[in-house]
Amino acid sequence: MSKGTIKKVAGPLVIAEGMRDANMFDVVRVSDQRLIGEIIEIHGDQASVQVYEETAGLKPGEPVESMDVPMSVELGPGLITSIYDGIQRPLDDIMKVTGGNSLKRGVEVPSLKRDKKWEFVPVAKVGDEVEGGDVLGTVQETIVVQQKIMVPPNVKGTVKEIRSGSFTVEEVVAVLSTPEGDKELTMMQKWPVRRGRPYQKKLAPEMPLITGQRVIDTFFPIAKGGVAAVPGPFGSGKTVIQHQLAKWAEADIVVYIGCGERGNEMTDVLNEFPELKDPKTGESLMERTVLIANTSDMPVAAREASIYTGITIAEYFRDMGYSVALMADSTSRWAEALREMSGRLEEMPGEEGYPAYLGSRLAQFYERAGHVVSLGKDGREGALSVIGAVSPPGGDISEPVSQATLRIVKVFWGLDSNLAYKRHFPAINWLTSYSLYLQDMEKWFNEEVAADWMDNRQKMMGLLQDEAELDEIVKMVGMDALSPSDRLKMEAARSIREDFLHQNSFHEIDTYSSLKKQYLMMKLVLAFYEESSRALSEGASMNKLIGMPVREQIGRFKYTHEDELDDAYQKVTEELTAEVADTFGKEDF
């Protein structure tokens, strides 16, 4: 172990001398209080350490000790339902140790409970040849999550002994014969947070992550294993969108990182998630969730580590073959922590004071997402989808964090404060948002949902874009200056906005829309426009077309139960045909 002494203290940055034998990214213990830190720069025998705890009271001459291991997380049974801080210390256990709600410095608490026993059911048997990623056995971690106990990635050998029964995470469950001798395996692995976990190969993003949110699934879908950014100003609904995705997205595991958010917002998340019912199982949403809470009043350096801690845990579940959704709220606060540490290191600042390596650090984080074939002989497929919220100051997405993020991600859900003020939620602006996965997933939507899915989406998008152009004319000269066909376009676009894109996340039925429901809603809105256009060209009354009572039924279709969709669709379609015929005053249309 490399031991040195403190030379200088600058906020969360400590300069230690006598650290010539230490390595970059080693974990260190600082002072007699044994505060945890990480080496982020080395000059000769001087090491710059970012300390993940409050450094008040530290002084030069106090000891610094390198642990000779990089910052790592513990992976094994006990992760699900846990609430950690940015460096994977369990907040409930710290509270028990400190006897209060305030975090004390220097507390050493294991990330996974050492006294809890888990029922290990072996899958492998004596004599099996195994390699990294192969499943040795399973543990039923919660009612909904079965954890696969895997051979660590860099281990290969023959199963010499495998046990069955209740064990703690530190007890040996299997012994492998390897060329280097016998190796004992426990249910727990450790993995460095700054290094992505290995896999066999990455697959193309051809399948969507269904979220049940119409504006996302229909207009700007994210692929399983894809990356998305949600930039938006204060009050535009970033957190509610992330809650909706956590609750409804077709993901087996949710990892939620509260990175530098306000303490009261994080408290809401911690209080709400256990109470949210998982629609798939009826159990609490926490039964498949890992929460990482690193609020804005916690040490700034731990904020920088929190997203790496979260994504490493997410990769571990991806390796088991699960679909994992990771929510990072918000990467702007993470970038601010990066900027603060860079300033204390006296590095040359880049744009707006952010370090020059901001873009590459963001890319390293987002590139760890993907749909992959995991290690192991069974060829399990897992997916890790990353959705990062960005909080640009004043809602200005021309600032460096938003721009660097947009260069990396393929889906942009641009939240608009004007839509939020009009109470249009989700406040995703359909004219500025985009998804670059559309072409890859066109085949899936057309084959799995309906052959004309993409055509209908394109027609609706065209109407919304036409509306934006016509709106400029209306503002200048009024609605009366428009031709009847243009007025009809405006009405159809209003129907798309108010009936299709507007979705009430607190309504028990409208909070989630299946793909089938989304398709039928598209068909109804377009049927109104197409039948009315045809009637208009044959001399029907414009005012009668706009005032048809069936339009309210089209608008209320989103409140239809999933098991009544076909009947309701048939009824509204017949009503529409009849009412369009009435606009002529004759029955043979």
PARO-283346 format. One record per residue (C-alpha): residue number from 1; residue in three letters; x negated, y, z. Coordinates in steps of 0.2 Angstrom, whole numbers. Each point is the difference from the previous one (the first is absolute). Layout:
<pts>
[pt NUM, "Ala", [X, Y, Z]] ...
</pts>
This chain:
<pts>
[pt 1, "Met", [0, 0, 0]] [pt 2, "Ser", [-6, 17, -4]] [pt 3, "Lys", [0, 12, 14]] [pt 4, "Gly", [-2, 19, 0]] [pt 5, "Thr", [5, 16, 8]] [pt 6, "Ile", [11, 15, -4]] [pt 7, "Lys", [-9, 15, -7]] [pt 8, "Lys", [15, 11, -5]] [pt 9, "Val", [19, 0, 2]] [pt 10, "Ala", [11, 9, -13]] [pt 11, "Gly", [18, -4, 4]] [pt 12, "Pro", [3, -18, -6]] [pt 13, "Leu", [-17, -1, -8]] [pt 14, "Val", [-15, -6, 11]] [pt 15, "Ile", [-18, 0, -6]] [pt 16, "Ala", [-10, -14, 8]] [pt 17, "Glu", [-19, -2, -1]] [pt 18, "Gly", [-10, -16, 2]] [pt 19, "Met", [12, -10, -12]] [pt 20, "Arg", [-12, -5, -13]] [pt 21, "Asp", [6, -19, 1]] [pt 22, "Ala", [18, 5, -2]] [pt 23, "Asn", [10, -2, -16]] [pt 24, "Met", [13, 10, -9]] [pt 25, "Phe", [18, -2, 6]] [pt 26, "Asp", [-6, -10, 16]] [pt 27, "Val", [12, 2, 15]] [pt 28, "Val", [-9, 9, 14]] [pt 29, "Arg", [4, 3, 19]] [pt 30, "Val", [-4, 18, 5]] [pt 31, "Ser", [-5, 5, 18]] [pt 32, "Asp", [4, -9, 16]] [pt 33, "Gln", [18, 2, -3]] [pt 34, "Arg", [-2, -12, -15]] [pt 35, "Leu", [10, 11, -13]] [pt 36, "Ile", [2, -9, -16]] [pt 37, "Gly", [-8, 7, -16]] [pt 38, "Glu", [-7, -4, -18]] [pt 39, "Ile", [-16, 5, -8]] [pt 40, "Ile", [4, 10, -16]] [pt 41, "Glu", [-17, 7, -4]] [pt 42, "Ile", [-18, -4, 3]] [pt 43, "His", [-16, 11, -1]] [pt 44, "Gly", [-16, -8, 6]] [pt 45, "Asp", [3, -6, 17]] [pt 46, "Gln", [15, 12, 2]] [pt 47, "Ala", [18, -7, -2]] [pt 48, "Ser", [16, 11, -2]] [pt 49, "Val", [14, -9, 9]] [pt 50, "Gln", [18, 4, -1]] [pt 51, "Val", [8, -3, 17]] [pt 52, "Tyr", [18, -6, 0]] [pt 53, "Glu", [4, 7, 17]] [pt 54, "Glu", [-1, 17, 8]] [pt 55, "Thr", [-18, 5, 3]] [pt 56, "Ala", [2, 14, 13]] [pt 57, "Gly", [-13, -1, 14]] [pt 58, "Leu", [-13, -10, -11]] [pt 59, "Lys", [-17, 8, 2]] [pt 60, "Pro", [-18, -4, -8]] [pt 61, "Gly", [-10, -14, 7]] [pt 62, "Glu", [15, -12, 3]] [pt 63, "Pro", [-2, -17, -8]] [pt 64, "Val", [6, -6, -17]] [pt 65, "Glu", [1, -18, -3]] [pt 66, "Ser", [3, -9, -17]] [pt 67, "Met", [10, -16, 0]] [pt 68, "Asp", [-8, -5, -17]] [pt 69, "Val", [17, -4, -8]] [pt 70, "Pro", [10, 11, -11]] [pt 71, "Met", [17, 7, 5]] [pt 72, "Ser", [11, -15, -2]] [pt 73, "Val", [18, -6, 4]] [pt 74, "Glu", [6, -16, 8]] [pt 75, "Leu", [12, -10, -11]] [pt 76, "Gly", [11, -14, 7]] [pt 77, "Pro", [16, -4, 9]] [pt 78, "Gly", [7, 15, 10]] [pt 79, "Leu", [-2, 14, -14]] [pt 80, "Ile", [18, 0, -4]] [pt 81, "Thr", [11, 12, 11]] [pt 82, "Ser", [-16, 8, 7]] [pt 83, "Ile", [-3, 19, 1]] [pt 84, "Tyr", [-18, 4, -1]] [pt 85, "Asp", [-10, 17, 0]] [pt 86, "Gly", [-11, 4, -15]] [pt 87, "Ile", [-14, -12, 5]] [pt 88, "Gln", [12, -15, 4]] [pt 89, "Arg", [1, 2, 19]] [pt 90, "Pro", [17, -6, 6]] [pt 91, "Leu", [9, 16, 7]] [pt 92, "Asp", [11, -11, 12]] [pt 93, "Asp", [-15, -9, 7]] [pt 94, "Ile", [-9, 17, 3]] [pt 95, "Met", [15, 7, 9]] [pt 96, "Lys", [0, -15, 12]] [pt 97, "Val", [-19, 1, 3]] [pt 98, "Thr", [1, 19, 3]] [pt 99, "Gly", [16, 0, 9]] [pt 100, "Gly", [7, 15, -9]] [pt 101, "Asn", [5, 7, -17]] [pt 102, "Ser", [-17, 10, -2]] [pt 103, "Leu", [-14, -9, -9]] [pt 104, "Lys", [-15, -1, 10]] [pt 105, "Arg", [-18, 0, -7]] [pt 106, "Gly", [-11, -16, -1]] [pt 107, "Val", [14, -12, 2]] [pt 108, "Glu", [-5, -17, -8]] [pt 109, "Val", [16, -10, -4]] [pt 110, "Pro", [0, -15, -12]] [pt 111, "Ser", [11, 3, -16]] [pt 112, "Leu", [7, -18, 1]] [pt 113, "Lys", [7, -6, 17]] [pt 114, "Arg", [-13, -12, 7]] [pt 115, "Asp", [12, -9, 12]] [pt 116, "Lys", [15, -3, -11]] [pt 117, "Lys", [1, -18, -7]] [pt 118, "Trp", [7, -3, -18]] [pt 119, "Glu", [6, -17, -6]] [pt 120, "Phe", [-12, -6, -14]] [pt 121, "Val", [7, -12, -13]] [pt 122, "Pro", [-14, -8, -10]] [pt 123, "Val", [2, -1, -19]] [pt 124, "Ala", [-18, -6, -4]] [pt 125, "Lys", [-6, -17, 6]] [pt 126, "Val", [-16, -8, 4]] [pt 127, "Gly", [-11, -3, -15]] [pt 128, "Asp", [7, 14, -11]] [pt 129, "Glu", [-12, 10, -9]] [pt 130, "Val", [4, 18, 3]] [pt 131, "Glu", [-6, 17, -5]] [pt 132, "Gly", [3, 19, 4]] [pt 133, "Gly", [19, 3, -1]] [pt 134, "Asp", [6, -18, 2]] [pt 135, "Val", [14, -2, 13]] [pt 136, "Leu", [-5, -10, 15]] [pt 137, "Gly", [17, 2, 9]] [pt 138, "Thr", [15, 12, 4]] [pt 139, "Val", [6, 10, 15]] [pt 140, "Gln", [18, 6, 1]] [pt 141, "Glu", [-4, 18, 5]] [pt 142, "Thr", [17, 7, 0]] [pt 143, "Ile", [17, -6, -5]] [pt 144, "Val", [-3, 6, -18]] [pt 145, "Val", [-19, -1, -2]] [pt 146, "Gln", [-10, -16, -1]] [pt 147, "Gln", [-18, 3, 1]] [pt 148, "Lys", [-12, -11, -10]] [pt 149, "Ile", [-17, -3, 9]] [pt 150, "Met", [-12, 0, -14]] [pt 151, "Val", [-19, -5, -1]] [pt 152, "Pro", [-10, 17, 0]] [pt 153, "Pro", [-5, 6, -17]] [pt 154, "Asn", [-19, -5, 1]] [pt 155, "Val", [2, -17, 8]] [pt 156, "Lys", [0, -17, -9]] [pt 157, "Gly", [0, -18, 6]] [pt 158, "Thr", [8, -16, 5]] [pt 159, "Val", [13, -1, 14]] [pt 160, "Lys", [-8, -10, 14]] [pt 161, "Glu", [13, 3, 13]] [pt 162, "Ile", [17, 9, 1]] [pt 163, "Arg", [11, 3, 15]] [pt 164, "Ser", [19, 2, 3]] [pt 165, "Gly", [9, 9, 14]] [pt 166, "Ser", [0, 17, 9]] [pt 167, "Phe", [-16, 10, -1]] [pt 168, "Thr", [-6, 18, 3]] [pt 169, "Val", [-8, 9, -14]] [pt 170, "Glu", [-18, -4, 7]] [pt 171, "Glu", [2, -18, 2]] [pt 172, "Val", [-7, -12, -13]] [pt 173, "Val", [14, -8, -11]] [pt 174, "Ala", [-11, -8, -13]] [pt 175, "Val", [-19, -5, -3]] [pt 176, "Leu", [-7, 0, -17]] [pt 177, "Ser", [-16, -10, -6]] [pt 178, "Thr", [-10, 12, -10]] [pt 179, "Pro", [-18, 0, -8]] [pt 180, "Glu", [-5, 11, 14]] [pt 181, "Gly", [7, -11, 14]] [pt 182, "Asp", [17, -2, 9]] [pt 183, "Lys", [10, 16, 0]] [pt 184, "Glu", [14, 3, 12]] [pt 185, "Leu", [15, 10, -6]] [pt 186, "Thr", [13, 9, 11]] [pt 187, "Met", [17, 8, -5]] [pt 188, "Met", [-9, 17, -1]] [pt 189, "Gln", [-11, 8, -13]] [pt 190, "Lys", [-9, 17, 0]] [pt 191, "Trp", [-2, 10, -16]] [pt 192, "Pro", [-9, 17, -3]] [pt 193, "Val", [13, 13, -3]] [pt 194, "Arg", [-10, 9, -14]] [pt 195, "Arg", [-2, -15, -11]] [pt 196, "Gly", [15, -7, -10]] [pt 197, "Arg", [4, -19, 3]] [pt 198, "Pro", [-5, -11, -14]] [pt 199, "Tyr", [12, -9, -12]] [pt 200, "Gln", [-1, -11, -16]] [pt 201, "Lys", [7, 12, -13]] [pt 202, "Lys", [11, 15, -2]] [pt 203, "Leu", [17, -2, -10]] [pt 204, "Ala", [8, 13, -11]] [pt 205, "Pro", [14, 10, 8]] [pt 206, "Glu", [15, -7, -10]] [pt 207, "Met", [13, -2, 14]] [pt 208, "Pro", [8, 14, 9]] [pt 209, "Leu", [1, 3, 19]] [pt 210, "Ile", [19, 1, 2]] [pt 211, "Thr", [4, 13, 13]] [pt 212, "Gly", [19, 2, -2]] [pt 213, "Gln", [-2, 19, -3]] [pt 214, "Arg", [8, 5, -17]] [pt 215, "Val", [-12, 14, -5]] [pt 216, "Ile", [-15, -11, 4]] [pt 217, "Asp", [6, -17, -8]] [pt 218, "Thr", [8, 7, -15]] [pt 219, "Phe", [-11, 16, -4]] [pt 220, "Phe", [-17, -2, 8]] [pt 221, "Pro", [-2, -18, 6]] [pt 222, "Ile", [-16, -6, 9]] [pt 223, "Ala", [-8, -17, -4]] [pt 224, "Lys", [-3, -13, 12]] [pt 225, "Gly", [-18, 3, 5]] [pt 226, "Gly", [2, 18, -7]] [pt 227, "Val", [-5, 17, 8]] [pt 228, "Ala", [11, 15, 2]] [pt 229, "Ala", [-1, 18, 7]] [pt 230, "Val", [14, 9, 8]] [pt 231, "Pro", [-6, 19, 1]] [pt 232, "Gly", [12, 12, 7]] [pt 233, "Pro", [2, 15, 11]] [pt 234, "Phe", [6, 0, 18]] [pt 235, "Gly", [19, -5, 1]] [pt 236, "Ser", [1, -8, -17]] [pt 237, "Gly", [3, -18, 7]] [pt 238, "Lys", [-17, -9, -2]] [pt 239, "Thr", [2, -9, 17]] [pt 240, "Val", [18, -5, -4]] [pt 241, "Ile", [-5, -7, -17]] [pt 242, "Gln", [-14, -10, 8]] [pt 243, "His", [13, -7, 13]] [pt 244, "Gln", [11, -5, -14]] [pt 245, "Leu", [-14, -9, -9]] [pt 246, "Ala", [-6, -9, 16]] [pt 247, "Lys", [18, -6, 3]] [pt 248, "Trp", [6, -4, -18]] [pt 249, "Ala", [-15, -4, -11]] [pt 250, "Glu", [-3, -18, -5]] [pt 251, "Ala", [-15, -2, 12]] [pt 252, "Asp", [-3, -14, 12]] [pt 253, "Ile", [-11, 11, 11]] [pt 254, "Val", [0, 19, 4]] [pt 255, "Val", [-16, 9, 6]] [pt 256, "Tyr", [5, 18, 5]] [pt 257, "Ile", [-15, 12, 3]] [pt 258, "Gly", [5, 16, 9]] [pt 259, "Cys", [-16, 10, -4]] [pt 260, "Gly", [-2, 17, 8]] [pt 261, "Glu", [19, 3, 0]] [pt 262, "Arg", [8, 10, 14]] [pt 263, "Gly", [2, -10, 17]] [pt 264, "Asn", [19, 3, 0]] [pt 265, "Glu", [2, -7, -18]] [pt 266, "Met", [-10, -16, 5]] [pt 267, "Thr", [10, -2, 15]] [pt 268, "Asp", [16, 0, -11]] [pt 269, "Val", [-8, -14, -10]] [pt 270, "Leu", [-5, -10, 15]] [pt 271, "Asn", [18, 2, 7]] [pt 272, "Glu", [9, -3, -16]] [pt 273, "Phe", [-9, -15, -8]] [pt 274, "Pro", [4, -12, 15]] [pt 275, "Glu", [18, 5, -2]] [pt 276, "Leu", [1, -1, -19]] [pt 277, "Lys", [8, -17, -5]] [pt 278, "Asp", [-9, -9, -14]] [pt 279, "Pro", [14, -2, -13]] [pt 280, "Lys", [-8, -17, -6]] [pt 281, "Thr", [-1, -9, 17]] [pt 282, "Gly", [12, 10, 12]] [pt 283, "Glu", [-15, 1, 12]] [pt 284, "Ser", [-9, 16, 5]] [pt 285, "Leu", [-11, 8, -14]] [pt 286, "Met", [-15, -1, 13]] [pt 287, "Glu", [0, -19, -3]] [pt 288, "Arg", [-9, 2, -16]] [pt 289, "Thr", [-9, 17, 3]] [pt 290, "Val", [-17, 6, 7]] [pt 291, "Leu", [-1, 18, 5]] [pt 292, "Ile", [-15, 10, 1]] [pt 293, "Ala", [3, 17, 10]] [pt 294, "Asn", [-14, 13, -1]] [pt 295, "Thr", [9, 17, 4]] [pt 296, "Ser", [-7, 17, -4]] [pt 297, "Asp", [-6, 2, 19]] [pt 298, "Met", [-10, -16, 0]] [pt 299, "Pro", [-19, 1, -4]] [pt 300, "Val", [-2, 6, -18]] [pt 301, "Ala", [-13, -13, -4]] [pt 302, "Ala", [12, -15, 4]] [pt 303, "Arg", [11, 8, -13]] [pt 304, "Glu", [-13, -3, -13]] [pt 305, "Ala", [-1, -19, 5]] [pt 306, "Ser", [19, -3, 1]] [pt 307, "Ile", [4, -2, -18]] [pt 308, "Tyr", [-15, -13, -2]] [pt 309, "Thr", [6, -9, 16]] [pt 310, "Gly", [18, -1, -8]] [pt 311, "Ile", [-5, -6, -17]] [pt 312, "Thr", [-11, -13, 7]] [pt 313, "Ile", [14, -7, 10]] [pt 314, "Ala", [11, 1, -16]] [pt 315, "Glu", [-13, -10, -10]] [pt 316, "Tyr", [0, -14, 13]] [pt 317, "Phe", [18, -3, -3]] [pt 318, "Arg", [-1, 2, -19]] [pt 319, "Asp", [-13, -14, 1]] [pt 320, "Met", [13, -11, 8]] [pt 321, "Gly", [11, 2, -16]] [pt 322, "Tyr", [12, 13, 7]] [pt 323, "Ser", [6, 16, -9]] [pt 324, "Val", [-6, 14, 11]] [pt 325, "Ala", [5, 19, 0]] [pt 326, "Leu", [-11, 12, 8]] [pt 327, "Met", [6, 18, 4]] [pt 328, "Ala", [-13, 13, 4]] [pt 329, "Asp", [7, 16, 7]] [pt 330, "Ser", [-9, 10, -4]] [pt 331, "Thr", [-16, 0, -10]] [pt 332, "Ser", [-2, 19, 1]] [pt 333, "Arg", [-3, -1, 19]] [pt 334, "Trp", [-13, -14, -4]] [pt 335, "Ala", [-8, 11, -12]] [pt 336, "Glu", [0, 15, 13]] [pt 337, "Ala", [-10, -12, 12]] [pt 338, "Leu", [-12, -4, -14]] [pt 339, "Arg", [-3, 19, -3]] [pt 340, "Glu", [-2, 3, 19]] [pt 341, "Met", [-13, -14, 1]] [pt 342, "Ser", [-9, 6, -16]] [pt 343, "Gly", [-1, 18, 7]] [pt 344, "Arg", [-8, -6, 16]] [pt 345, "Leu", [-13, -10, -10]] [pt 346, "Glu", [-4, 16, -9]] [pt 347, "Glu", [3, -8, -17]] [pt 348, "Met", [2, 11, -16]] [pt 349, "Pro", [19, 4, -1]] [pt 350, "Gly", [10, -3, -15]] [pt 351, "Glu", [17, 7, -5]] [pt 352, "Glu", [9, 9, 14]] [pt 353, "Gly", [-13, -7, 12]] [pt 354, "Tyr", [4, -18, -3]] [pt 355, "Pro", [-16, -11, -2]] [pt 356, "Ala", [-5, -4, -18]] [pt 357, "Tyr", [3, -18, 3]] [pt 358, "Leu", [19, 2, 4]] [pt 359, "Gly", [6, -7, -17]] [pt 360, "Ser", [-11, -15, 1]] [pt 361, "Arg", [5, -4, 18]] [pt 362, "Leu", [18, 1, -5]] [pt 363, "Ala", [-3, -11, -15]] [pt 364, "Gln", [-9, -13, 11]] [pt 365, "Phe", [16, 0, 11]] [pt 366, "Tyr", [13, -1, -13]] [pt 367, "Glu", [-10, -13, -11]] [pt 368, "Arg", [2, -13, 14]] [pt 369, "Ala", [18, -2, -5]] [pt 370, "Gly", [5, -13, -13]] [pt 371, "His", [9, -16, -5]] [pt 372, "Val", [-13, -13, 2]] [pt 373, "Val", [-4, -19, 0]] [pt 374, "Ser", [-6, -3, 18]] [pt 375, "Leu", [-15, -10, 5]] [pt 376, "Gly", [3, -19, 2]] [pt 377, "Lys", [4, -15, -10]] [pt 378, "Asp", [19, 2, 0]] [pt 379, "Gly", [-1, 17, -11]] [pt 380, "Arg", [12, 10, 11]] [pt 381, "Glu", [6, 16, -7]] [pt 382, "Gly", [1, 15, 12]] [pt 383, "Ala", [4, 18, -3]] [pt 384, "Leu", [-5, 16, 9]] [pt 385, "Ser", [9, 16, -5]] [pt 386, "Val", [-6, 16, 7]] [pt 387, "Ile", [11, 16, 1]] [pt 388, "Gly", [-9, 15, 7]] [pt 389, "Ala", [9, 16, 5]] [pt 390, "Val", [-9, 16, -3]] [pt 391, "Ser", [4, 16, 9]] [pt 392, "Pro", [-7, 14, -10]] [pt 393, "Pro", [-1, 17, 9]] [pt 394, "Gly", [15, 10, -5]] [pt 395, "Gly", [6, -14, -12]] [pt 396, "Asp", [-13, 5, -13]] [pt 397, "Ile", [-6, -15, -9]] [pt 398, "Ser", [-14, 8, -9]] [pt 399, "Glu", [-11, -1, 16]] [pt 400, "Pro", [-14, -13, 0]] [pt 401, "Val", [8, -15, 9]] [pt 402, "Ser", [15, 0, -11]] [pt 403, "Gln", [-10, 1, -16]] [pt 404, "Ala", [-13, -13, 5]] [pt 405, "Thr", [15, -12, 5]] [pt 406, "Leu", [9, 3, -16]] [pt 407, "Arg", [-16, -5, -10]] [pt 408, "Ile", [1, -17, 9]] [pt 409, "Val", [18, -5, 2]] [pt 410, "Lys", [12, -5, -14]] [pt 411, "Val", [16, 5, 8]] [pt 412, "Phe", [4, 18, 6]] [pt 413, "Trp", [16, 4, 9]] [pt 414, "Gly", [0, 19, 1]] [pt 415, "Leu", [11, 6, 14]] [pt 416, "Asp", [8, 17, -3]] [pt 417, "Ser", [4, 12, 14]] [pt 418, "Asn", [14, 8, -11]] [pt 419, "Leu", [9, -17, -2]] [pt 420, "Ala", [-2, -3, 19]] [pt 421, "Tyr", [8, 17, 4]] [pt 422, "Lys", [14, -4, -12]] [pt 423, "Arg", [2, -16, 11]] [pt 424, "His", [-4, -11, -15]] [pt 425, "Phe", [-9, -15, 8]] [pt 426, "Pro", [-11, -9, -5]] [pt 427, "Ala", [-8, 16, -5]] [pt 428, "Ile", [-10, -8, -14]] [pt 429, "Asn", [-1, 12, -15]] [pt 430, "Trp", [4, -10, -15]] [pt 431, "Leu", [-9, 13, -12]] [pt 432, "Thr", [-17, 0, 9]] [pt 433, "Ser", [-1, -18, 6]] [pt 434, "Tyr", [-6, -15, -10]] [pt 435, "Ser", [-5, -18, 0]] [pt 436, "Leu", [-14, -7, -11]] [pt 437, "Tyr", [6, -18, 4]] [pt 438, "Leu", [16, 2, -11]] [pt 439, "Gln", [-8, -8, -16]] [pt 440, "Asp", [-8, -14, 10]] [pt 441, "Met", [17, -4, 8]] [pt 442, "Glu", [12, 3, -15]] [pt 443, "Lys", [0, -19, -4]] [pt 444, "Trp", [4, -5, 18]] [pt 445, "Phe", [15, 12, 1]] [pt 446, "Asn", [7, -4, -17]] [pt 447, "Glu", [-2, -19, 3]] [pt 448, "Glu", [5, -1, 19]] [pt 449, "Val", [14, 13, 1]] [pt 450, "Ala", [7, 5, -17]] [pt 451, "Ala", [-7, 1, -18]] [pt 452, "Asp", [5, 19, -2]] [pt 453, "Trp", [-7, 5, 18]] [pt 454, "Met", [-14, 11, -7]] [pt 455, "Asp", [11, 7, -14]] [pt 456, "Asn", [13, 6, 12]] [pt 457, "Arg", [-14, 7, 11]] [pt 458, "Gln", [-7, 10, -15]] [pt 459, "Lys", [18, 6, -4]] [pt 460, "Met", [2, 7, 18]] [pt 461, "Met", [-17, 8, 0]] [pt 462, "Gly", [4, 8, -16]] [pt 463, "Leu", [16, 8, 6]] [pt 464, "Leu", [-9, 6, 16]] [pt 465, "Gln", [-13, 8, -11]] [pt 466, "Asp", [13, 8, -12]] [pt 467, "Glu", [9, 7, 16]] [pt 468, "Ala", [-16, 9, 6]] [pt 469, "Glu", [-2, 8, -17]] [pt 470, "Leu", [19, 5, -1]] [pt 471, "Asp", [-1, 6, 17]] [pt 472, "Glu", [-11, 15, -5]] [pt 473, "Ile", [13, 5, -13]] [pt 474, "Val", [14, -1, 13]] [pt 475, "Lys", [-9, 11, 12]] [pt 476, "Met", [-3, 13, -13]] [pt 477, "Val", [17, 0, -10]] [pt 478, "Gly", [12, -11, 10]] [pt 479, "Met", [8, -17, -3]] [pt 480, "Asp", [12, 7, -12]] [pt 481, "Ala", [-14, 3, -13]] [pt 482, "Leu", [-3, -19, -1]] [pt 483, "Ser", [8, -11, -14]] [pt 484, "Pro", [12, -13, 6]] [pt 485, "Ser", [-13, -14, -3]] [pt 486, "Asp", [-13, 9, 11]] [pt 487, "Arg", [13, 3, 14]] [pt 488, "Leu", [3, -19, 0]] [pt 489, "Lys", [-18, -3, 1]] [pt 490, "Met", [-1, 12, 16]] [pt 491, "Glu", [15, -10, 7]] [pt 492, "Ala", [-8, -17, -3]] [pt 493, "Ala", [-17, 6, 8]] [pt 494, "Arg", [10, 7, 15]] [pt 495, "Ser", [8, -17, 2]] [pt 496, "Ile", [-18, -8, -1]] [pt 497, "Arg", [-6, 12, 13]] [pt 498, "Glu", [14, -1, 12]] [pt 499, "Asp", [7, -18, -2]] [pt 500, "Phe", [-16, -10, -4]] [pt 501, "Leu", [-15, 9, 6]] [pt 502, "His", [7, 7, 16]] [pt 503, "Gln", [-1, -14, 13]] [pt 504, "Asn", [5, 1, 19]] [pt 505, "Ser", [-13, -10, 10]] [pt 506, "Phe", [12, 1, 15]] [pt 507, "His", [15, -8, -9]] [pt 508, "Glu", [2, -18, 4]] [pt 509, "Ile", [4, -5, -18]] [pt 510, "Asp", [-9, 14, -10]] [pt 511, "Thr", [-17, -2, 9]] [pt 512, "Tyr", [-4, -15, -11]] [pt 513, "Ser", [4, -3, -18]] [pt 514, "Ser", [-4, -17, -8]] [pt 515, "Leu", [-6, 0, -18]] [pt 516, "Lys", [16, -6, -6]] [pt 517, "Lys", [10, 14, 8]] [pt 518, "Gln", [-13, 13, -7]] [pt 519, "Tyr", [3, -8, -18]] [pt 520, "Leu", [19, 1, 1]] [pt 521, "Met", [-1, 18, 7]] [pt 522, "Met", [-11, 5, -15]] [pt 523, "Lys", [12, -9, -12]] [pt 524, "Leu", [15, 10, 8]] [pt 525, "Val", [-8, 17, -1]] [pt 526, "Leu", [-6, -3, -18]] [pt 527, "Ala", [17, -7, -5]] [pt 528, "Phe", [8, 16, 6]] [pt 529, "Tyr", [-12, 10, -11]] [pt 530, "Glu", [0, -11, -15]] [pt 531, "Glu", [19, -2, -1]] [pt 532, "Ser", [3, 18, 4]] [pt 533, "Ser", [-12, 5, -14]] [pt 534, "Arg", [9, -11, -13]] [pt 535, "Ala", [17, 7, 6]] [pt 536, "Leu", [-6, 18, -1]] [pt 537, "Ser", [-6, -3, -18]] [pt 538, "Glu", [17, -6, -5]] [pt 539, "Gly", [9, 15, 7]] [pt 540, "Ala", [3, -4, 19]] [pt 541, "Ser", [3, 14, 13]] [pt 542, "Met", [-17, 5, 8]] [pt 543, "Asn", [9, 5, 16]] [pt 544, "Lys", [10, -16, 1]] [pt 545, "Leu", [-16, -10, -2]] [pt 546, "Ile", [-9, 9, 14]] [pt 547, "Gly", [15, -1, 12]] [pt 548, "Met", [4, -18, -2]] [pt 549, "Pro", [4, -8, 17]] [pt 550, "Val", [-11, -15, -4]] [pt 551, "Arg", [-15, 10, 3]] [pt 552, "Glu", [3, 0, 18]] [pt 553, "Gln", [1, -19, 0]] [pt 554, "Ile", [-17, -1, -10]] [pt 555, "Gly", [-7, 11, 14]] [pt 556, "Arg", [6, -11, 14]] [pt 557, "Phe", [-6, -16, -8]] [pt 558, "Lys", [-16, 1, 10]] [pt 559, "Tyr", [10, -3, 16]] [pt 560, "Thr", [6, -17, -7]] [pt 561, "His", [-5, -16, 9]] [pt 562, "Glu", [-12, -11, -9]] [pt 563, "Asp", [12, -15, -1]] [pt 564, "Glu", [14, 11, -8]] [pt 565, "Leu", [-11, 8, -14]] [pt 566, "Asp", [7, -10, -15]] [pt 567, "Asp", [18, 3, 4]] [pt 568, "Ala", [-3, 19, 4]] [pt 569, "Tyr", [-10, 2, -16]] [pt 570, "Gln", [14, -8, -11]] [pt 571, "Lys", [13, 11, 8]] [pt 572, "Val", [-9, 16, -2]] [pt 573, "Thr", [-5, -4, -18]] [pt 574, "Glu", [18, -3, -5]] [pt 575, "Glu", [6, 16, 9]] [pt 576, "Leu", [-13, 9, -10]] [pt 577, "Thr", [5, -6, -17]] [pt 578, "Ala", [19, 4, 4]] [pt 579, "Glu", [-4, 17, 6]] [pt 580, "Val", [-11, 5, -15]] [pt 581, "Ala", [14, -6, -11]] [pt 582, "Asp", [12, 12, 10]] [pt 583, "Thr", [-11, 15, -5]] [pt 584, "Phe", [7, -2, -17]] [pt 585, "Gly", [18, -2, 5]] [pt 586, "Lys", [1, -17, -9]] [pt 587, "Glu", [-3, -18, 5]] [pt 588, "Asp", [-9, -8, -15]] [pt 589, "Phe", [-18, 7, 4]] 
</pts>
